[in-house]
Amino acid sequence: MTAQIILASASPRRRELLDQIAVSYIIHPTDIDETAKPAENARDYVIRIAAEKSVACQSSVATKLPILAADTSVVINNIILGKPDNEAHAIEMLQQLSGNRHYVYSAVSFRSPKGMGDKIFHHQALSITEVNFRALGLKEIKAYWRTGEPEGKAGAYAIQGLASVFVESIKGSFSGVVGLPLFETAELLSKQGIKTIT
């Protein structure tokens, strides 16, 4: 199938989600500084990072295809939880989430390629999902770490994996928690005539 977009991400989860809605893509990961600015709130942070990823991709690839980038952050008590550095960091994160409500912010940036004249555009969307975890014991958290699943995951968990048993309730976008809110993504794609259902 001919590619419809450039995906500015190496995330296998985002690839799986695009596959789910039958959107074809070429992968072109970007590497940017994802450090939050002083006093930057979660909403502004994920929107900025998603936009910077699509800009970085645009500047590094010659294409006539639009570019899709995304960023997802786990937030509790207005604190952004990134990816765990090690086991101790993952344990700390999961203990914060244990028995508590947190939010997952997932931003999407959809940008036209260079050289499109007056058709240049940049559209963004944001999904915010409320997730409630049951109480987790330290032994259980350590066992979860040993599965390898928390590595490289925002907030040290994957809702689509083993961590699904931690989730008491979710209000919002499941796919947004996984890494790409499909409702919002499909809306952005449709603005450029890319349909997910034909």
TARAFEN-V379938 format. One record per pair of residues at least 6 apart in sequence whose C-alpha atoms are under 7 Angstrom apart, sorted by the first residue. I is the first residue (numbers start at 0). J is the second residue. D is the distance in Angstrom with one decimal. If there is no record, write none. Layout:
# TARAFEN-V379938
i=I j=J d=D
i=I j=J d=D
This chain:
# TARAFEN-V379938
i=0 j=23 d=6.7
i=1 j=23 d=6.8
i=2 j=23 d=4.8
i=2 j=24 d=4.6
i=2 j=25 d=6.1
i=3 j=22 d=6.9
i=3 j=23 d=5.4
i=3 j=24 d=5.6
i=3 j=64 d=6.5
i=4 j=23 d=6.8
i=4 j=24 d=4.8
i=4 j=25 d=6.5
i=4 j=64 d=5.2
i=4 j=65 d=5.2
i=4 j=66 d=5.7
i=4 j=67 d=6.8
i=5 j=24 d=5.4
i=5 j=25 d=4.9
i=5 j=26 d=5.9
i=5 j=27 d=6.5
i=5 j=64 d=6.3
i=5 j=65 d=6.2
i=5 j=66 d=4.7
i=5 j=67 d=6.1
i=6 j=24 d=6.1
i=6 j=25 d=6.0
i=6 j=26 d=4.9
i=6 j=27 d=5.9
i=6 j=66 d=6.1
i=6 j=67 d=5.1
i=6 j=68 d=6.2
i=7 j=26 d=6.3
i=7 j=27 d=5.0
i=7 j=28 d=4.6
i=7 j=29 d=5.9
i=7 j=52 d=6.7
i=7 j=53 d=6.5
i=7 j=56 d=6.1
i=7 j=66 d=6.8
i=7 j=67 d=6.0
i=7 j=68 d=5.0
i=8 j=26 d=6.6
i=8 j=27 d=6.3
i=8 j=28 d=4.2
i=8 j=29 d=6.4
i=8 j=68 d=6.6
i=9 j=26 d=6.9
i=9 j=28 d=5.1
i=12 j=177 d=6.8
i=12 j=178 d=6.7
i=13 j=178 d=6.1
i=13 j=179 d=5.9
i=16 j=179 d=7.0
i=20 j=195 d=5.5
i=21 j=195 d=6.1
i=22 j=195 d=6.4
i=29 j=52 d=6.1
i=29 j=55 d=6.4
i=29 j=56 d=5.9
i=31 j=52 d=6.8
i=33 j=48 d=6.6
i=35 j=44 d=6.4
i=41 j=79 d=6.5
i=42 j=104 d=6.9
i=45 j=70 d=5.6
i=45 j=71 d=6.5
i=45 j=72 d=6.9
i=45 j=104 d=6.9
i=45 j=105 d=6.7
i=45 j=106 d=5.6
i=46 j=106 d=5.4
i=48 j=70 d=6.3
i=49 j=68 d=5.6
i=49 j=69 d=4.7
i=49 j=70 d=5.1
i=49 j=106 d=6.2
i=49 j=107 d=6.0
i=49 j=108 d=5.5
i=50 j=108 d=5.4
i=52 j=68 d=6.0
i=53 j=66 d=6.2
i=53 j=67 d=6.5
i=53 j=68 d=5.2
i=53 j=108 d=6.5
i=53 j=110 d=6.6
i=57 j=112 d=6.5
i=62 j=112 d=6.2
i=63 j=112 d=5.5
i=64 j=112 d=5.9
i=65 j=109 d=6.9
i=65 j=110 d=5.6
i=65 j=111 d=4.5
i=65 j=112 d=5.3
i=66 j=109 d=5.6
i=66 j=110 d=5.1
i=66 j=111 d=6.3
i=66 j=112 d=6.9
i=67 j=108 d=5.8
i=67 j=109 d=4.7
i=67 j=110 d=6.6
i=68 j=107 d=5.8
i=68 j=108 d=5.1
i=68 j=109 d=6.5
i=69 j=106 d=5.5
i=69 j=107 d=4.4
i=69 j=108 d=6.0
i=69 j=179 d=6.8
i=70 j=105 d=5.6
i=70 j=106 d=5.4
i=70 j=107 d=6.7
i=71 j=103 d=6.9
i=71 j=104 d=5.6
i=71 j=105 d=4.2
i=71 j=106 d=6.5
i=71 j=178 d=5.8
i=72 j=79 d=6.5
i=72 j=80 d=6.7
i=72 j=81 d=6.6
i=72 j=103 d=5.7
i=72 j=104 d=5.3
i=72 j=105 d=6.5
i=72 j=153 d=5.9
i=73 j=79 d=5.9
i=73 j=80 d=5.3
i=73 j=102 d=5.9
i=73 j=103 d=4.6
i=73 j=104 d=6.5
i=73 j=153 d=6.0
i=73 j=154 d=5.4
i=74 j=80 d=5.9
i=74 j=101 d=5.8
i=74 j=102 d=5.1
i=74 j=103 d=6.0
i=75 j=101 d=4.8
i=75 j=102 d=6.4
i=80 j=153 d=6.4
i=80 j=154 d=5.2
i=81 j=153 d=4.9
i=81 j=154 d=5.8
i=82 j=151 d=5.4
i=82 j=152 d=5.2
i=82 j=153 d=4.5
i=82 j=154 d=6.0
i=82 j=155 d=6.1
i=83 j=89 d=5.0
i=83 j=150 d=6.5
i=83 j=151 d=6.8
i=83 j=155 d=5.9
i=86 j=144 d=6.7
i=89 j=155 d=5.5
i=90 j=140 d=6.4
i=92 j=154 d=6.2
i=92 j=155 d=6.7
i=93 j=155 d=6.8
i=96 j=132 d=6.4
i=97 j=132 d=5.7
i=97 j=133 d=6.0
i=97 j=134 d=4.7
i=97 j=135 d=5.2
i=98 j=132 d=5.2
i=98 j=133 d=4.5
i=98 j=134 d=4.0
i=98 j=135 d=7.0
i=99 j=131 d=5.8
i=99 j=132 d=5.7
i=100 j=129 d=6.9
i=100 j=130 d=5.7
i=100 j=131 d=4.4
i=100 j=132 d=6.5
i=101 j=129 d=6.0
i=101 j=130 d=5.4
i=101 j=131 d=6.4
i=102 j=127 d=6.6
i=102 j=128 d=5.4
i=102 j=129 d=4.6
i=102 j=130 d=5.9
i=103 j=127 d=5.7
i=103 j=128 d=5.1
i=103 j=129 d=6.6
i=103 j=176 d=5.9
i=104 j=126 d=5.8
i=104 j=127 d=4.7
i=104 j=128 d=6.6
i=105 j=125 d=5.8
i=105 j=126 d=5.1
i=105 j=127 d=6.5
i=105 j=175 d=5.7
i=105 j=178 d=6.7
i=105 j=179 d=6.7
i=105 j=180 d=6.8
i=106 j=124 d=5.7
i=106 j=125 d=4.4
i=106 j=126 d=6.3
i=107 j=123 d=5.5
i=107 j=124 d=5.3
i=107 j=125 d=6.4
i=107 j=184 d=6.8
i=108 j=122 d=6.0
i=108 j=123 d=4.6
i=108 j=124 d=6.9
i=109 j=121 d=5.7
i=109 j=122 d=5.3
i=109 j=123 d=6.2
i=109 j=187 d=6.8
i=110 j=120 d=5.9
i=110 j=121 d=4.5
i=110 j=122 d=6.5
i=111 j=119 d=5.5
i=111 j=120 d=5.5
i=111 j=121 d=6.6
i=122 j=187 d=6.9
i=124 j=183 d=6.1
i=126 j=175 d=6.5
i=126 j=180 d=6.5
i=127 j=171 d=6.8
i=128 j=170 d=5.7
i=128 j=171 d=4.4
i=128 j=172 d=5.8
i=129 j=169 d=5.7
i=129 j=170 d=5.0
i=129 j=171 d=6.3
i=130 j=166 d=7.0
i=130 j=168 d=6.0
i=130 j=169 d=4.5
i=130 j=170 d=6.5
i=131 j=166 d=5.9
i=131 j=167 d=5.5
i=131 j=168 d=5.2
i=131 j=169 d=6.3
i=132 j=165 d=5.4
i=132 j=166 d=4.7
i=132 j=167 d=5.4
i=133 j=165 d=5.7
i=133 j=166 d=6.3
i=133 j=167 d=5.8
i=148 j=156 d=6.8
i=148 j=157 d=6.8
i=149 j=155 d=4.3
i=149 j=156 d=4.7
i=149 j=157 d=6.7
i=156 j=162 d=6.0
i=157 j=177 d=6.9
i=158 j=177 d=6.4
i=159 j=177 d=6.6
i=172 j=180 d=6.2
i=174 j=180 d=4.9
i=174 j=181 d=6.1
i=185 j=195 d=6.7
i=188 j=194 d=6.8
